[in-house]
Amino acid sequence: MIKVIGLLKRRADLTHQQFSDYWHNNHVALADRIVPRDALSRTYIQNHALAMKGGGEAPYDAVAELCFDDRAHMQRWIDWYGSEAGKELRDDELNFMDVSQRVVIVTDERVMRRG
């Protein structure tokens, strides 16, 4: 499985909770409406950072995981996301994240153990 992992940082003027609420409630609803079926990831996971007692703030507010069956499936997402049709979703990211600090890593998932 190909997995695109994004480390996300909130905009400086937002609290972590505001960032999390917007991403979870607004951005996903937009994506559900406008991303074509053949470009959707097989699995989309949002990992929201938790405050740890005495640990301070996490370096990123969240980790996004988009899972694709293969490179061709991932490429359909990339092509759509970078197109004029994907502009509305890209523009919406500016409402909650600092895209200049986003880190994206494309991985080949290798599950070592399942519980």
C-alpha positions as semicolon CSV with decimal commas, in nm:
position;residue;x (nm);y (nm);z (nm)
1;M;0,000;0,000;0,000
2;I;0,119;0,350;-0,083
3;K;0,065;0,597;0,195
4;V;0,100;0,975;0,173
5;I;0,176;1,115;0,516
6;G;0,146;1,485;0,589
7;L;0,272;1,660;0,901
8;L;0,045;1,961;0,950
9;K;0,096;2,281;1,146
10;R;-0,189;2,518;1,228
11;R;-0,197;2,881;1,127
12;A;-0,033;3,100;1,392
13;D;-0,359;3,284;1,467
14;L;-0,550;2,963;1,553
15;T;-0,552;2,752;1,864
16;H;-0,490;2,381;1,829
17;Q;-0,861;2,321;1,899
18;Q;-0,972;2,566;1,629
19;F;-0,736;2,397;1,381
20;S;-0,862;2,050;1,475
21;D;-1,228;2,150;1,459
22;Y;-1,196;2,312;1,118
23;W;-0,994;2,030;0,966
24;H;-1,224;1,760;1,104
25;N;-1,557;1,927;1,035
26;N;-1,518;2,172;0,745
27;H;-1,228;2,056;0,530
28;V;-1,335;1,692;0,519
29;A;-1,692;1,789;0,429
30;L;-1,559;1,995;0,140
31;A;-1,338;1,710;0,020
32;D;-1,631;1,468;0,039
33;R;-1,830;1,700;-0,187
34;I;-1,571;1,784;-0,453
35;V;-1,310;1,505;-0,484
36;P;-1,404;1,264;-0,764
37;R;-1,460;0,902;-0,657
38;D;-1,165;0,769;-0,860
39;A;-0,927;1,018;-0,696
40;L;-1,032;0,951;-0,335
41;S;-0,783;0,769;-0,118
42;R;-0,885;0,420;-0,004
43;T;-0,840;0,527;0,357
44;Y;-0,806;0,875;0,504
45;I;-0,689;0,903;0,863
46;Q;-0,661;1,217;1,073
47;N;-0,425;1,198;1,372
48;H;-0,471;1,502;1,598
49;A;-0,187;1,576;1,841
50;L;-0,269;1,544;2,210
51;A;-0,124;1,760;2,483
52;M;0,093;1,551;2,713
53;K;0,112;1,638;3,080
54;G;0,435;1,829;3,138
55;G;0,542;1,761;2,779
56;G;0,475;2,094;2,616
57;E;0,334;2,141;2,269
58;A;0,389;1,893;1,985
59;P;0,601;2,023;1,692
60;Y;0,306;1,954;1,458
61;D;-0,066;1,974;1,523
62;A;-0,162;1,670;1,321
63;V;-0,061;1,390;1,090
64;A;-0,274;1,308;0,787
65;E;-0,260;0,967;0,619
66;L;-0,396;0,905;0,271
67;C;-0,375;0,538;0,169
68;F;-0,374;0,422;-0,193
69;D;-0,375;0,074;-0,344
70;D;-0,085;0,154;-0,577
71;R;0,108;0,435;-0,744
72;A;-0,146;0,471;-1,024
73;H;-0,424;0,531;-0,770
74;M;-0,205;0,785;-0,588
75;Q;-0,129;0,956;-0,919
76;R;-0,501;1,008;-0,985
77;W;-0,518;1,194;-0,652
78;I;-0,208;1,401;-0,731
79;D;-0,336;1,492;-1,077
80;W;-0,675;1,600;-0,940
81;Y;-0,532;1,785;-0,638
82;G;-0,291;1,986;-0,855
83;S;-0,553;2,068;-1,117
84;E;-0,788;2,364;-1,143
85;A;-1,061;2,136;-1,004
86;G;-0,851;2,082;-0,687
87;K;-0,794;2,454;-0,631
88;E;-1,095;2,490;-0,399
89;L;-0,957;2,222;-0,166
90;R;-0,605;2,370;-0,178
91;D;-0,742;2,718;-0,106
92;D;-0,942;2,584;0,188
93;E;-0,621;2,456;0,349
94;L;-0,522;2,820;0,399
95;N;-0,817;2,856;0,639
96;F;-0,656;2,633;0,902
97;M;-0,299;2,529;0,823
98;D;0,037;2,692;0,763
99;V;0,109;2,523;0,431
100;S;0,467;2,657;0,433
101;Q;0,541;2,426;0,727
102;R;0,365;2,117;0,588
103;V;0,589;1,813;0,540
104;V;0,472;1,541;0,299
105;I;0,630;1,197;0,276
106;V;0,523;0,925;0,030
107;T;0,577;0,580;0,179
108;D;0,544;0,212;0,100
109;E;0,366;0,074;0,407
110;R;0,508;-0,248;0,550
111;V;0,299;-0,383;0,835
112;M;0,517;-0,575;1,079
113;R;0,253;-0,677;1,330
114;R;-0,120;-0,653;1,368
115;G;-0,285;-0,669;1,708
